[in-house]
């Protein structure tokens, strides 16, 4: 409205009396309370990683499906704006997304698969096109997927965060009351160094989100033809002395989990 007043005074005449004569009529009902945009969501779990390629999206997807199979109402938001994985993980690439007018607002309807409600920027861009957005635009798109979507009642809302620490992470923690975060890493030191930074971000004063656990992915490899064998791809000796229990303690969390690779 301020821009409209300025335009009239500039291009018509500065003497035009417009005070109190301009009103705004919104076509849609205003968004809900910004301090609690998802009042019907009980728990919000952020799945994060310091480095890409450690299996974060796989962990987030399997966590969401596992919770849904236990009878919980689950939603999954693929918050990795620049590298969305959920459409591929759930084999729903190319799925059309629709809107529905609910309570006077046009809301995006999440795609449902395996009992999980899913939204991803990957539904709105072509598969092979890069998303070339500045931080502000990416953050606004993410907010829209959160506040302008019909998530409904959820027991668990899983956030598949982009790797690293960025504007998107700050946007999420400022928009949502995150219950806790899960940090995914692999055993090599390069990934562990970035995992430490991710945990530092969540536990810092500006974010202050509890760490629910540290997942060490790809701890070892077991081939189907030799089910009793374990091959430590990143070295067994180092892993014995600085294993996940010691690592989780040194990272500030006592909860840990190891996952292995199995050939199917």
N, C-alpha and C positions, 0 to 999 in steps of 0.2 A: 504494500500500500504506500509506503514511503517513496518507492521508486515512481509510482504513478503520480503522486503529488509533485515530485520534483520535475517530471516530464511535462506536466501541465503548466507549471509556473515558468519553465524554461522555454517551451515552444509555443505556448498560447499567449500568456501575459502574466507578469508577476503580480498584477492587480486582481487576478481572478480570485474570488472568495470561495475556497474549497474546504475550509475547515469545517468538519462535521458533516460534509456532504458526500463523502466517499465511504462506502461500506463494502465489506468483503463477504461474499457468499461462497462457501466451500461446497464442492460437489460431493465430497465424501466426509464421513464422520472423522473427527480428528483421531490421531493415534492414541493408544492408551497411555497411561502414566509412564513417562520415560524412565522413572526410577524403578519401575517393575514392569517391563514390556511383556513378560511371559508369566502372568500370575498363576496360570494353570500348570506350570512345570515345577515338579517337586525337586529334582536334582539335575544339575548341569555339570557334566564331566568333560573337561578339556583334555584331549590327547595330543601331546606335543612331542617335538624332538628338536634337538639342537641342529642336527645335520639331516639333509635329505637322503633318501635311499635306505633308511634303516628299518623300514616296514611299519611306519607310523599309521598310514592309511589302512593297511591290512589289519593291524591291531584294533583300530577304531571301528572298522566294519565288522570284524568278528565279535567285538565286545557288544556292539549294538544288536547283532543277530542273536547272540547268546542270551542277552537280557530279554529280548522279545520271546525267545523260546521258553523262557521261564515264566512267561505270562505277564510281563510288564509292558506298559505302553511306552514305546521308545521312538525317539526321533534322532536323526543324524543330519547335522549340517556340515557340508564340505566347505570349510572356511578357507581352503587354500585357493584363493582367487586366481592366482597365476599358474597353478598346476593342479587343477581339479582331478580327482581320482575316483570319486564315488560312482559316477556313471559306468566306468569300466569295471569297478569292483563288483557291482551288482548287476552287470550285464544289461544295463538300461540306457545305453548310448542312443541318442536320437529320439528319446521319448519326448513327446510334446507336453508342455506344462500349461495348465489352464488357470484362470482366475474365477472366483465366485464372489458375488456380493453377499457379505455376511455382516449383519448389524450396521448396514449403511457404508461398509468399506469393501473395496475390491481387493480380495486377499488371494495370494498365490496358493494353489493347492499342492502340497508336497506329493511326490511320487511314492507309492507304497510298494515295498518289495520285501518278502520274507518277514512280514509283520512290522517293518520299520518304515517310518515316514522319512523321506529323503529329499533334501534340496541341495543343489550345487550350481555354481555359475556355469558348469559344464553343460547344463541343459539349455543355456541361452546363447552360447557361442558355438561356432562350427568347430568340429573336432580338431582340425589341423591348424586353426587360427590361433596366433599368440594373443594374449590379453595385454595390451600396452596401455595400462592405466597408471596414473600417478597415485600416490598413497591416499590422497583425499577421496578420489573417485572410487578406489577399491574399497575403502572403509564405508563409504555411503552405500555401495552396492551390497555389502555384507549386512549393514544395518537393515536394508530393505528385505533381505532374505529372512531376517529375524523378526522384525516388527510388522511386516506386511505379508505374512504368510499365515495360513490357517493351521497352526501346529496343534491346537486343541489341548486337551488334557494329556500330560505326559508324566510318567514316573521318572524317566531318564532322558535327558537331552544330551547327546554325545556330540562334541565339537571336534572335528578333525582339523586341527590348526596347521597352518603352513610351517615349514621348518624355520628355525632361527628365532630371532626376536625382532619385531617390526611394529609399524603403526597398527597393523591388523590385530596384533595381540593386545595392544593398549585399547583399541576400540572395543574389543570383546569384553575385557575386564571392566571397562567403564560403562558398558551397556548392560551387561548381565551380572547377576550375583552367582559367580561360579562356585560350585560346591567344593571342587578339588580338581587337581591336575594329575595326569599320568604321563610320565616322561619315558619315551622309548629310545633305546640306544642299541648299539652292537658292541662287542667286547673290545674292539681296537681303540687305541688311545685317541685317534683323531676324532671319532664319534663321541667318546667319553668327555673330551675337553669341551665340546659344544653342549653336551648334556648338562655339564656343570653350569654353564652360562644360562641355560634354560631354567634350571632349578633356581639359580640366583635371581632370575627375573621374577618368577612366581613368588618366591619367599621374601622379596624386597619390600620395603615400606610402601612404595608406590602401587604395588599390585596386591601383595598380601593374600595369596591364594594357597591353601594347604596342598602339599604334595601327597597324593594317595599312594603312589608307588613308583618304582623304577622297573621298567621291563627291559631285560637284556634279551634282545632278539638274536636269532642265528647263533646261539651259543655253541652248538655243535651240529653235525650232519650225520644222519643215520640212513643208509641206503635200504631200500625195501628188501633186497636179497640178503642183507646181513643185518637183521633187526637188532642184534645184540651189540653191534659195533657203534662206537661214537668217534667221529672225526672232528677234532677241534680245529676249525678253520683258522682261528686267530691265535692258536698256541695254547697248549694245555698247561704248561708250567707257569706261565704268567697268570693264567686264569685261576690256578690253584691258590696263588698267593694274593691275588687281588680280585677274587671272585665277586659275584653280585652281592653277597651278604656284606662283605667289607666295603664294597663300593657304595651300596645304599646307605650304610651308616656314615661314611665319610661325606656323602652328598647331603646329609641332613634328613634322610628318611629311613625308617626301619623296615619298610615293606619292599620286597623284591620278588621278581618272577623271572624265570628263564624259559626261553622258547627255543626249539630246535627246528632244523630243516629236515623234512622227510620227502623223499622222492616217491611220487604216487604213480 
